[in-house]
Amino acid sequence: MLTPPKHIAIIMDGNGRWAKKRLMPRLAGHRAGRKAAREAVEFAARHADIDVLTLFAFSTENWARPEDEVSGLMRLFASALSEEVDTLAKNDIRIRFVGDLSRFSASLQQQMREAEQATQHGRRLCLQLALNYGGRADITQSVKRLAERVATGDLAASDIQESDISAGLYGAEVPDPDLLIRTGGERRISNFLLWDLAYAELYFTDTLWPDFDRHEMAQALEWFTHRQRRFGQTGEQVSNDATGPA
């Protein structure tokens, strides 16, 4: 049986459908989703084995949504930042933002910088929020940096290693996710952490994100502990490694 995951990543899907089922505007679903996000953070912070929680909050593709929904999400995010940062700091939780933040308003970028600074000493949990994030864009920007080093003669193309690409990713400061959770019923990773999720266990649930509570999180962790992570080995090899020499 596996120990609990050190790093959990979550695709928080289903806010709009949650609201539609209740004949409410989509933004109401996002507000309800914020409460679910807070509960997920509280759960992870209480779980001593979890070091990192990464939430997919806004993708590079989400800009294509209706303008009123996008602007509403920006207001909701700014409000959440101003209301939650002190609580995160008091609970020893560090917040990081991963993605291309340059597209956000100057005031929102400033809020994000201040939030990171205010919580920089948090050791209980690292909370990563993926904003204007896309897995392909993440890999592309890392490869561009390596190409620049090759062009200046600082690095030979033949010397490039996987670790060099990993080092240039937005999430390079934290270990790769052990567990990916996606709510809302879809069975895909939607351009999220494409490089980082290479060996993550993938847990899909039909539960819409606003209804995903601590009990659902506990079920996902229980499922994870019964997985066998082989990393290219055979099941017998992993079993032997776990039990040790006879």
C-alpha positions as CSV (number, residue, x, y, z in Angstrom):
1,M,0.0,0.0,0.0
2,L,1.3,3.4,-1.0
3,T,1.9,6.3,1.5
4,P,-0.3,9.3,0.8
5,P,0.8,11.6,-2.0
6,K,3.2,14.5,-1.3
7,H,1.9,16.6,-4.2
8,I,-1.7,16.7,-5.3
9,A,-2.8,18.6,-8.4
10,I,-6.5,19.3,-9.1
11,I,-8.4,20.3,-12.2
12,M,-11.4,22.0,-10.6
13,D,-14.1,21.3,-13.3
14,G,-17.8,21.7,-13.1
15,N,-18.6,25.1,-11.7
16,G,-20.6,26.2,-14.7
17,R,-22.6,23.0,-14.9
18,W,-23.3,23.1,-11.1
19,A,-24.8,26.6,-11.6
20,K,-26.8,25.6,-14.7
21,K,-28.4,22.7,-12.8
22,R,-29.6,25.3,-10.3
23,L,-30.7,27.8,-12.9
24,M,-28.1,30.2,-11.7
25,P,-25.5,32.3,-13.6
26,R,-22.1,30.7,-14.2
27,L,-20.4,33.1,-11.9
28,A,-22.5,31.7,-9.0
29,G,-20.9,28.4,-9.7
30,H,-17.4,29.9,-9.6
31,R,-18.3,31.5,-6.2
32,A,-19.3,28.1,-4.9
33,G,-16.1,26.6,-6.4
34,R,-14.1,29.1,-4.3
35,K,-15.6,27.5,-1.2
36,A,-14.6,24.1,-2.4
37,A,-11.1,25.3,-3.1
38,R,-10.8,26.7,0.4
39,E,-11.9,23.3,1.8
40,A,-9.4,21.5,-0.3
41,V,-6.6,23.8,1.0
42,E,-7.7,23.2,4.6
43,F,-7.8,19.5,4.1
44,A,-4.3,19.5,2.6
45,A,-2.9,21.7,5.3
46,R,-4.2,19.3,8.0
47,H,-2.7,16.3,6.3
48,A,0.9,16.1,7.4
49,D,2.0,14.0,4.3
50,I,0.8,16.5,1.7
51,D,3.5,19.1,1.0
52,V,2.1,20.7,-2.2
53,L,-1.4,21.4,-3.6
54,T,-1.7,22.7,-7.1
55,L,-5.0,24.1,-8.3
56,F,-5.7,24.7,-12.0
57,A,-7.5,28.0,-11.6
58,F,-7.4,29.6,-15.1
59,S,-6.0,28.2,-18.3
60,T,-4.6,29.9,-21.4
61,E,-7.7,28.7,-23.2
62,N,-10.1,30.2,-20.7
63,W,-9.7,33.7,-22.1
64,A,-12.0,32.5,-25.0
65,R,-14.9,32.3,-22.6
66,P,-17.6,35.1,-22.6
67,E,-16.2,38.4,-21.6
68,D,-18.5,38.9,-18.7
69,E,-17.5,35.5,-17.3
70,V,-13.8,36.3,-17.6
71,S,-14.1,39.7,-16.0
72,G,-16.2,38.2,-13.2
73,L,-13.6,35.6,-12.6
74,M,-10.9,38.3,-12.4
75,R,-13.0,40.2,-9.8
76,L,-13.6,37.0,-7.8
77,F,-9.9,36.2,-7.9
78,A,-8.9,39.7,-6.7
79,S,-11.5,39.5,-3.9
80,A,-10.3,36.0,-2.8
81,L,-6.7,37.2,-2.7
82,S,-7.4,40.2,-0.5
83,E,-9.6,38.1,1.9
84,E,-7.5,34.9,2.1
85,V,-3.8,35.9,2.2
86,D,-3.7,36.8,5.9
87,T,-5.4,33.5,6.7
88,L,-2.9,31.6,4.6
89,A,0.1,33.4,6.3
90,K,-1.3,32.7,9.8
91,N,-1.7,29.0,8.9
92,D,1.9,28.7,7.6
93,I,0.8,28.2,4.0
94,R,2.9,29.6,1.2
95,I,1.2,30.6,-2.0
96,R,2.8,30.5,-5.5
97,F,1.4,31.5,-8.9
98,V,2.5,29.5,-11.9
99,G,1.8,30.5,-15.5
100,D,2.2,33.6,-17.7
101,L,1.0,36.3,-15.4
102,S,1.8,39.1,-17.7
103,R,-1.6,39.1,-19.3
104,F,-3.4,40.0,-16.0
105,S,-4.0,43.7,-15.0
106,A,-1.1,45.5,-13.3
107,S,-3.1,45.7,-10.1
108,L,-3.8,42.0,-10.0
109,Q,-0.2,41.2,-10.7
110,Q,0.8,43.5,-7.8
111,Q,-1.7,41.6,-5.6
112,M,-0.1,38.3,-6.6
113,R,3.4,39.6,-5.8
114,E,2.3,40.9,-2.4
115,A,0.6,37.6,-1.6
116,E,3.7,35.6,-2.5
117,Q,5.8,37.9,-0.3
118,A,3.4,37.8,2.6
119,T,3.4,34.0,2.7
120,Q,6.9,33.3,1.6
121,H,8.0,31.7,4.9
122,G,5.1,29.2,5.0
123,R,6.3,25.6,5.5
124,R,3.1,23.7,6.4
125,L,1.9,23.6,2.7
126,C,2.8,25.1,-0.6
127,L,-0.3,26.2,-2.5
128,Q,0.3,26.7,-6.2
129,L,-2.4,28.4,-8.3
130,A,-2.0,27.8,-12.0
131,L,-3.2,31.0,-13.8
132,N,-3.1,31.7,-17.5
133,Y,-1.3,28.3,-17.5
134,G,-1.0,25.8,-20.4
135,G,1.2,22.7,-20.4
136,R,2.4,23.2,-23.9
137,A,3.2,26.9,-23.3
138,D,5.1,25.9,-20.2
139,I,7.3,23.4,-22.1
140,T,7.7,25.9,-24.9
141,Q,9.0,28.7,-22.7
142,S,11.5,26.3,-21.1
143,V,12.7,25.1,-24.4
144,K,13.1,28.7,-25.7
145,R,15.4,29.4,-22.7
146,L,17.5,26.4,-23.6
147,A,17.6,27.5,-27.3
148,E,18.9,30.9,-26.2
149,R,21.7,29.3,-24.2
150,V,22.6,27.1,-27.3
151,A,22.6,30.2,-29.5
152,T,25.0,32.0,-27.2
153,G,27.3,29.0,-26.9
154,D,26.6,28.5,-23.2
155,L,25.1,25.1,-23.9
156,A,25.6,22.5,-26.6
157,A,22.4,21.0,-28.0
158,S,23.8,17.5,-27.6
159,D,24.2,18.1,-23.9
160,I,20.6,19.0,-23.2
161,Q,19.0,16.6,-20.6
162,E,15.5,16.1,-19.4
163,S,16.5,17.8,-16.2
164,D,17.3,21.0,-18.1
165,I,13.8,21.2,-19.5
166,S,12.3,20.4,-16.0
167,A,14.4,23.2,-14.5
168,G,12.9,25.8,-16.8
169,L,9.2,24.9,-16.0
170,Y,7.0,27.1,-13.9
171,G,6.7,24.3,-11.2
172,A,10.5,23.6,-11.1
173,E,10.6,24.5,-7.4
174,V,8.3,21.6,-6.3
175,P,8.4,17.9,-7.0
176,D,6.2,16.4,-9.7
177,P,2.6,15.6,-8.7
178,D,1.9,12.1,-7.4
179,L,-1.8,12.4,-7.8
180,L,-4.0,14.3,-10.3
181,I,-7.7,14.8,-9.4
182,R,-10.2,15.9,-12.0
183,T,-13.7,16.6,-11.0
184,G,-16.8,17.1,-13.3
185,G,-16.8,13.8,-15.2
186,E,-14.3,14.6,-18.0
187,R,-11.5,12.0,-18.5
188,R,-8.7,14.2,-19.8
189,I,-5.9,16.4,-18.5
190,S,-6.7,19.5,-20.7
191,N,-3.2,20.8,-21.3
192,F,-2.4,20.8,-17.5
193,L,1.1,20.1,-16.3
194,L,1.9,17.9,-19.4
195,W,5.5,17.3,-18.5
196,D,5.0,17.1,-14.7
197,L,2.2,14.6,-14.8
198,A,4.3,11.9,-16.6
199,Y,4.0,9.4,-13.8
200,A,1.1,10.8,-11.7
201,E,-1.8,8.6,-10.8
202,L,-5.0,10.0,-12.5
203,Y,-8.2,10.1,-10.4
204,F,-11.4,11.1,-12.2
205,T,-14.8,11.7,-10.5
206,D,-18.2,12.8,-11.8
207,T,-18.6,15.1,-8.8
208,L,-18.9,18.7,-9.8
209,W,-16.2,20.9,-8.2
210,P,-18.5,22.9,-5.9
211,D,-19.7,19.6,-4.4
212,F,-16.1,18.2,-4.0
213,D,-15.6,18.2,-0.2
214,R,-13.2,16.8,2.3
215,H,-14.9,13.4,2.2
216,E,-14.4,13.2,-1.6
217,M,-10.8,14.3,-1.1
218,A,-10.3,11.5,1.4
219,Q,-11.8,9.0,-1.0
220,A,-9.3,10.1,-3.7
221,L,-6.4,9.6,-1.2
222,E,-7.7,6.2,-0.2
223,W,-7.8,5.2,-3.9
224,F,-4.2,6.4,-4.4
225,T,-2.9,4.3,-1.5
226,H,-4.0,1.2,-3.3
227,R,-2.3,2.0,-6.6
228,Q,1.0,0.4,-7.6
229,R,3.4,2.9,-9.0
230,R,5.8,1.0,-11.3
231,F,7.8,3.8,-13.1
232,G,8.6,1.3,-15.9
233,Q,9.3,-1.6,-13.7
234,T,7.3,-4.8,-13.5
235,G,4.7,-5.3,-10.7
236,E,6.9,-8.1,-9.2
237,Q,10.0,-5.8,-9.1
238,V,8.0,-3.1,-7.3
239,S,6.6,-5.6,-4.8
240,N,10.1,-7.0,-4.1
241,D,11.4,-3.5,-3.6
242,A,8.6,-2.7,-1.1
243,T,9.1,-5.8,0.9
244,G,12.9,-5.8,0.9
245,P,15.3,-8.8,0.7
246,A,14.0,-12.1,2.0
